[in-house]
Amino acid sequence: MKSFYYNNSIISILFNYFSSYFQHLGRLTRKNLIWMIIAMLTLESCYSIRQLFTHFLKKYNPVTLNCYYRIIAKADLKNMPQKTLEKVLKLISNPTAPIYLALDDTLISKVGKHFEKVKLLFNHADHSGKPYINGHCFVSLTLCVKVKNEYISIPLGYKMWTAEKSKLEIAADFIDEIMPQLKGRKVILTFDSWYAKKELINRALKHKNLEIICNVRSDTVMYELPPERTGKRGRPRKHGDKIVNFKGTSKVLTNIFGDRVVTANLCNKRLFLSTTDDFSGYSQRWNIEVNYYEHKIFWSLGEYRVRSKQGIENLVNLINVSHAAMKILPYIEPSFEKYKKLSAQQVRFHLSELVRLNLFFDSLALRAQTLIKSNRFIQELRKLTQSIKFSA
């Protein structure tokens, strides 16, 4: 008998949604990865692959535990940010509305040194007097787009920082990877003072449709615009006098932006620079902090047990894709429309109930096949499944 979850059910919807992420992989690998994501959503946690296997996968997708470990450690999942972006762009109703990119990094503390690329890191948010932690640092991007009359934030993915590249290079590479899909749209990149460096800014501004709004250090050197040409002999000045005791808003020149004129704004003792005149878009950067909080508190981001760098990145990005799906599905799947105003955690809770119901009735129907005259019973189960499919 064909299982219910392959025939117009919540499992079928999830398979259709996530399969586009793994089209370049083999059929069995694709199937196993989707079942791993469904397990994360149903159990509402991902403390380890063994946990997913013990409490869910071995019952509903019975392959060996080592199979899941091999997939996580070796599968090529680098294209997931682009796939998420592709889904989000289809939601935009007003193509002229600006798209915001928030850039930042986060630390994950790990006990022990058996994890690949683990190192001693400085945690600037720790005020306990012991700011150094043993762990990993991940650079990430969050996308904020206007859907109908409101902005929604979608996390695109994570990249682990290692000694081979600086965080600035990783961030610039990340931006270069997704900007081709944003060609022709107005994109505004936001980041804090740590990323306000010439190395990143120069590469980011190579994309003609990208603007920058960033917070910078309060002691950043700024200059007035160069004076008008006098017609006298000699090399003209590249910039005006150095600005001292800056206040308000003004057009300035800075070393980190090179020869490009930017707008400076001093607000609540914080200095901001922008290639546009509107600084309000910087508030969208807070969405990346919200995503970090949700991933760590509710989505088990820092609980991974995988040791290899590729395995860690793959698992972290699977968690990210699962979280993003809870924000995207209410806008593309009519049956989820009533969940638009809910948080990603609330949507996951409702979805987990639906998955459990589908799997329960599927299991019941499979067992009923051994009964005499079971066709009528199975038909009634199908009707019941369809009637409660989205009632949870």
C-alpha positions as CSV (number, residue, x, y, z in Angstrom):
1,M,0.0,0.0,0.0
2,K,1.2,3.5,-0.8
3,S,1.8,5.4,2.5
4,F,-0.4,8.4,3.4
5,Y,2.6,10.6,3.7
6,Y,3.4,10.2,0.0
7,N,-0.2,11.2,-0.9
8,N,-1.3,14.7,-0.2
9,S,-0.1,15.0,3.4
10,I,2.2,17.2,5.5
11,I,5.1,14.8,4.9
12,S,4.5,15.2,1.2
13,I,4.6,19.0,1.5
14,L,7.9,18.9,3.4
15,F,9.4,16.5,0.9
16,N,8.4,18.8,-2.0
17,Y,9.7,21.8,-0.2
18,F,13.1,20.5,0.8
19,S,13.9,18.3,-2.2
20,S,14.9,21.4,-4.2
21,Y,17.9,21.9,-1.9
22,F,19.3,18.5,-2.7
23,Q,18.6,18.0,-6.5
24,H,22.3,17.6,-7.2
25,L,22.5,14.6,-4.8
26,G,21.5,11.0,-5.3
27,R,17.9,9.9,-4.7
28,L,18.7,8.0,-1.5
29,T,20.9,10.7,-0.1
30,R,18.3,13.3,-0.8
31,K,15.6,11.2,0.9
32,N,17.7,10.6,4.0
33,L,18.6,14.3,4.3
34,I,14.9,15.3,4.1
35,W,14.0,12.7,6.8
36,M,16.7,14.2,9.0
37,I,15.1,17.6,8.7
38,I,11.7,16.2,9.4
39,A,13.1,14.5,12.5
40,M,14.6,17.9,13.7
41,L,11.2,19.5,13.2
42,T,9.2,16.7,14.8
43,L,11.4,16.3,17.9
44,E,11.8,20.1,18.1
45,S,15.5,19.7,18.8
46,C,18.8,18.4,17.3
47,Y,21.1,17.5,20.2
48,S,22.9,14.9,18.1
49,I,22.4,12.7,15.0
50,R,22.2,9.7,17.4
51,Q,19.3,11.4,19.2
52,L,17.4,11.9,15.9
53,F,18.1,8.3,14.9
54,T,17.1,6.7,18.3
55,H,13.9,8.6,18.8
56,F,12.6,9.0,15.2
57,L,14.7,7.9,12.2
58,K,15.2,4.3,12.9
59,K,11.4,3.8,13.0
60,Y,10.3,5.8,10.0
61,N,13.4,5.7,7.7
62,P,15.3,2.6,8.8
63,V,18.8,2.9,7.5
64,T,21.9,2.5,9.7
65,L,23.1,5.3,12.0
66,N,26.5,5.3,10.2
67,C,24.6,6.2,7.0
68,Y,23.4,9.5,8.5
69,Y,26.9,10.2,9.8
70,R,28.5,9.7,6.4
71,I,25.9,11.9,4.7
72,I,26.5,14.8,7.2
73,A,30.3,14.4,6.9
74,K,30.6,14.1,3.1
75,A,27.5,15.6,1.4
76,D,28.0,18.7,-0.7
77,L,25.5,21.2,0.8
78,K,27.2,24.5,-0.1
79,N,24.3,25.7,-2.3
80,M,21.7,25.9,0.4
81,P,22.0,29.7,0.9
82,Q,21.3,30.2,-2.8
83,K,18.3,27.8,-2.7
84,T,16.8,29.6,0.3
85,L,17.3,33.0,-1.4
86,E,15.6,31.6,-4.6
87,K,12.6,30.7,-2.5
88,V,12.5,34.0,-0.7
89,L,12.7,36.1,-3.9
90,K,9.5,34.5,-5.2
91,L,7.7,36.0,-2.2
92,I,8.5,39.6,-3.0
93,S,5.4,41.5,-4.2
94,N,7.2,44.8,-4.7
95,P,10.4,44.4,-6.7
96,T,11.4,48.1,-6.1
97,A,11.4,47.7,-2.3
98,P,15.0,47.5,-0.9
99,I,16.4,44.2,0.2
100,Y,18.5,44.2,3.4
101,L,21.4,42.0,4.1
102,A,22.6,41.7,7.7
103,L,26.2,40.5,8.3
104,D,27.7,39.3,11.5
105,D,29.4,36.4,13.3
106,T,28.6,34.3,16.3
107,L,30.6,32.0,18.7
108,I,29.7,28.5,19.7
109,S,31.4,27.2,22.8
110,K,32.5,23.5,22.8
111,V,34.0,21.4,25.5
112,G,37.2,19.5,24.4
113,K,39.6,19.8,21.5
114,H,38.5,16.9,19.4
115,F,36.4,19.1,17.1
116,E,38.2,20.0,13.9
117,K,39.3,23.7,13.7
118,V,38.3,24.4,17.3
119,K,40.3,27.2,18.8
120,L,40.6,29.7,21.7
121,L,38.3,32.7,20.8
122,F,37.7,36.0,22.4
123,N,34.0,36.6,23.4
124,H,33.4,40.4,23.6
125,A,29.9,39.8,25.0
126,D,31.3,38.1,28.1
127,H,31.6,40.4,31.1
128,S,32.5,37.7,33.7
129,G,36.2,38.4,33.5
130,K,36.9,35.2,31.5
131,P,36.2,36.3,28.0
132,Y,38.1,33.5,26.2
133,I,36.2,30.4,25.1
134,N,37.1,27.2,23.4
135,G,34.9,26.8,20.3
136,H,34.0,27.8,16.7
137,C,33.1,31.1,15.1
138,F,30.6,31.2,12.3
139,V,30.0,34.1,9.8
140,S,26.4,34.4,8.6
141,L,24.0,36.5,6.5
142,T,20.4,37.2,7.2
143,L,18.0,38.5,4.5
144,C,15.2,40.9,5.1
145,V,12.6,41.3,2.4
146,K,9.3,43.1,2.1
147,V,6.4,40.7,1.6
148,K,3.1,42.6,1.1
149,N,3.3,45.3,3.8
150,E,5.8,43.8,6.2
151,Y,9.5,42.8,6.3
152,I,10.4,39.2,7.2
153,S,13.9,38.1,8.1
154,I,15.3,34.8,6.7
155,P,18.7,33.4,7.8
156,L,20.7,32.4,4.7
157,G,23.4,30.2,6.2
158,Y,26.6,29.8,8.2
159,K,30.3,29.6,7.2
160,M,32.9,28.5,9.7
161,W,35.9,30.8,10.3
162,T,39.3,29.0,10.1
163,A,42.9,30.2,9.9
164,E,42.9,29.8,6.1
165,K,40.8,33.0,5.6
166,S,39.9,36.0,7.7
167,K,36.3,36.7,8.7
168,L,36.4,39.6,6.3
169,E,37.3,37.4,3.4
170,I,34.7,34.8,4.3
171,A,32.0,37.5,4.5
172,A,33.1,39.0,1.2
173,D,33.0,35.6,-0.5
174,F,29.5,35.0,1.0
175,I,28.2,38.3,-0.5
176,D,29.8,37.5,-3.9
177,E,28.0,34.1,-3.9
178,I,24.5,35.5,-3.5
179,M,24.7,38.9,-5.2
180,P,24.3,37.4,-8.8
181,Q,20.7,36.4,-7.8
182,L,20.0,39.9,-6.6
183,K,21.0,41.6,-9.8
184,G,18.7,44.4,-10.7
185,R,17.4,44.9,-7.2
186,K,18.3,47.5,-4.6
187,V,20.4,45.8,-1.9
188,I,21.5,47.4,1.4
189,L,24.2,45.7,3.4
190,T,24.3,46.4,7.2
191,F,27.0,45.4,9.7
192,D,28.6,46.6,12.9
193,S,31.9,48.3,13.5
194,W,34.0,45.2,13.5
195,Y,33.3,44.6,9.8
196,A,33.7,48.3,8.8
197,K,37.1,47.6,7.2
198,K,38.4,48.6,3.8
199,E,39.0,44.9,2.8
200,L,35.3,44.1,3.0
201,I,33.9,47.4,1.9
202,N,35.9,47.6,-1.3
203,R,34.8,44.1,-2.4
204,A,31.1,44.7,-1.5
205,L,30.9,48.0,-3.4
206,K,32.0,46.3,-6.6
207,H,28.4,45.2,-6.9
208,K,26.8,48.3,-8.4
209,N,23.3,47.7,-6.9
210,L,24.6,47.4,-3.3
211,E,24.6,50.1,-0.7
212,I,26.1,50.0,2.8
213,I,24.9,51.2,6.2
214,C,27.4,50.5,9.0
215,N,28.2,51.4,12.5
216,V,31.9,52.5,12.9
217,R,34.2,53.2,15.8
218,S,33.6,56.6,17.4
219,D,37.3,57.6,16.7
220,T,37.1,56.9,13.0
221,V,38.9,59.7,11.1
222,M,36.7,61.7,8.9
223,Y,37.5,64.6,6.5
224,E,35.5,67.4,4.9
225,L,34.9,67.3,1.2
226,P,37.8,68.6,-0.9
227,P,37.6,72.4,-1.6
228,E,36.7,73.7,-5.0
229,R,39.5,73.8,-7.6
230,T,41.1,77.3,-7.7
231,G,42.8,76.9,-11.1
232,K,46.2,77.4,-9.6
233,R,49.2,75.1,-10.3
234,G,49.8,72.1,-8.2
235,R,48.1,68.9,-7.2
236,P,44.6,69.4,-5.9
237,R,43.7,68.3,-2.4
238,K,42.1,64.8,-2.1
239,H,40.0,65.8,0.9
240,G,39.3,68.7,3.1
241,D,40.3,69.3,6.7
242,K,40.1,66.7,9.4
243,I,36.7,66.8,11.2
244,V,36.9,67.3,15.0
245,N,34.0,67.0,17.4
246,F,31.6,65.8,14.7
247,K,27.9,66.3,15.3
248,G,24.7,65.8,13.4
249,T,24.7,64.5,9.8
250,S,27.0,65.5,7.0
251,K,28.7,64.3,3.8
252,V,32.3,63.2,4.6
253,L,35.3,61.3,3.3
254,T,36.9,58.4,5.2
255,N,39.8,56.1,4.6
256,I,37.8,52.9,4.9
257,F,35.5,54.1,2.0
258,G,38.4,55.5,-0.1
259,D,37.4,58.2,-2.5
260,R,33.7,57.6,-2.1
261,V,31.7,60.3,-0.5
262,V,29.5,58.9,2.3
263,T,27.0,60.3,4.8
264,A,28.0,60.3,8.5
265,N,25.5,60.4,11.3
266,L,26.1,60.7,15.0
267,C,23.2,59.2,17.0
268,N,23.3,58.5,20.8
269,K,27.1,58.7,20.8
270,R,27.2,56.0,18.0
271,L,28.7,56.9,14.6
272,F,27.2,55.6,11.4
273,L,28.4,55.8,7.8
274,S,26.2,55.2,4.8
275,T,26.5,55.3,1.0
276,T,22.8,56.4,1.1
277,D,21.1,59.3,2.9
278,D,18.7,57.0,4.8
279,F,20.0,55.4,8.0
280,S,16.7,53.8,9.0
281,G,17.6,50.6,7.3
282,Y,20.3,49.9,9.9
283,S,17.5,48.7,12.3
284,Q,17.1,45.7,10.1
285,R,20.5,44.4,11.3
286,W,18.9,43.5,14.6
287,N,17.1,40.6,12.9
288,I,20.4,38.6,12.7
289,E,20.8,38.9,16.5
290,V,17.2,37.6,16.9
291,N,18.1,34.6,14.6
292,Y,21.2,33.8,16.7
293,Y,19.2,33.9,19.9
294,E,16.5,31.6,18.4
295,H,19.0,29.2,16.9
296,K,20.9,28.8,20.1
297,I,18.0,28.7,22.6
298,F,15.3,26.8,20.6
299,W,17.1,25.1,17.6
300,S,20.1,23.4,19.3
301,L,22.6,25.3,17.2
302,G,25.5,24.8,19.6
303,E,24.7,21.2,20.5
304,Y,26.4,19.4,17.6
305,R,28.5,16.4,18.2
306,V,30.0,16.0,14.7
307,R,33.8,16.5,14.7
308,S,34.8,17.3,11.1
309,K,34.6,20.8,9.7
310,Q,32.4,19.9,6.8
311,G,30.1,17.8,9.0
312,I,29.7,20.7,11.5
313,E,28.9,23.2,8.7
314,N,26.4,20.8,7.1
315,L,24.6,20.1,10.3
316,V,24.5,23.8,11.3
317,N,23.1,24.8,7.9
318,L,20.5,22.0,8.0
319,I,19.3,23.6,11.2
320,N,19.3,27.0,9.5
321,V,17.3,25.7,6.6
322,S,14.8,24.1,9.0
323,H,14.3,27.4,10.8
324,A,14.0,29.4,7.5
325,A,11.4,26.9,6.3
326,M,9.1,27.8,9.2
327,K,9.2,31.4,8.1
328,I,8.8,30.7,4.4
329,L,6.1,27.9,4.3
330,P,3.3,30.1,5.7
331,Y,3.7,32.4,2.6
332,I,4.0,29.7,-0.1
333,E,1.8,26.9,1.2
334,P,-1.9,27.8,1.5
335,S,-2.5,25.2,4.3
336,F,0.1,27.1,6.5
337,E,-1.3,30.6,5.8
338,K,-2.8,30.9,9.3
339,Y,0.6,30.6,10.8
340,K,2.0,33.8,9.2
341,K,1.9,35.8,12.4
342,L,3.4,33.1,14.6
343,S,7.1,32.7,15.5
344,A,9.2,30.0,13.8
345,Q,9.1,28.1,17.1
346,Q,5.3,28.1,17.2
347,V,5.0,27.0,13.5
348,R,7.4,24.2,14.3
349,F,5.3,23.1,17.2
350,H,2.1,22.9,15.1
351,L,4.0,21.2,12.3
352,S,5.4,18.5,14.6
353,E,1.9,17.7,15.8
354,L,0.7,17.3,12.2
355,V,3.7,15.1,11.3
356,R,3.0,12.8,14.3
357,L,-0.7,12.5,13.3
358,N,0.2,11.6,9.7
359,L,2.7,9.0,10.8
360,F,0.4,7.5,13.4
361,F,-2.4,7.0,10.8
362,D,0.0,5.7,8.3
363,S,1.3,3.1,10.7
364,L,-2.3,2.2,11.6
365,A,-3.2,1.7,8.0
366,L,-0.2,-0.4,7.2
367,R,-1.0,-2.8,10.1
368,A,-4.7,-2.9,8.9
369,Q,-3.6,-4.5,5.7
370,T,-3.3,-7.9,7.5
371,L,-6.9,-7.7,8.6
372,I,-9.7,-9.4,6.8
373,K,-11.8,-7.0,4.7
374,S,-9.5,-4.1,5.6
375,N,-10.2,-2.0,2.5
376,R,-13.2,-0.3,4.0
377,F,-11.2,0.5,7.2
378,I,-8.3,1.9,5.2
379,Q,-10.7,4.1,3.2
380,E,-12.1,5.5,6.4
381,L,-8.6,6.2,7.7
382,R,-7.8,8.1,4.5
383,K,-10.9,10.3,5.0
384,L,-10.0,10.9,8.6
385,T,-6.4,11.8,7.8
386,Q,-7.5,14.4,5.2
387,S,-10.1,15.9,7.5
388,I,-7.6,16.5,10.3
389,K,-4.6,17.2,8.2
390,F,-4.2,20.8,9.2
391,S,-6.4,21.0,12.2
392,A,-3.7,20.7,14.8
